[in-house]
């Protein structure tokens, strides 16, 4: 599920399944506390908690974009 660099390959994740929590209006527009709480691989397998943490770290722009969608 991960590529050779141990980075999560976003092409293997069902992007519509990503759930973000920690969206605090007082953090707008940065939403620095937002994080991926759950997501699934395209094959339907849920990401583990550590994979969600890694996704939060590696795909900060995507997490921020989802946080904006939740906020607005």
Long-range contacts (C-beta under 8 A, 24 or more apart in sequence): 1-41, 1-45, 1-51, 7-58, 8-51, 8-54, 8-55, 8-58, 8-59, 10-59, 10-62, 12-41, 12-42, 13-39, 13-40, 13-41, 13-42, 13-47, 13-55, 14-39, 14-40, 14-41, 14-42, 14-44, 15-62, 18-55, 18-62, 18-66, 20-63, 20-66, 20-67, 20-70, 23-67, 23-70, 23-71, 25-71, 28-71, 29-68, 30-64, 31-63, 31-64, 31-67, 31-68, 31-71, 34-63, 34-64, 34-66, 34-67, 35-63, 36-63
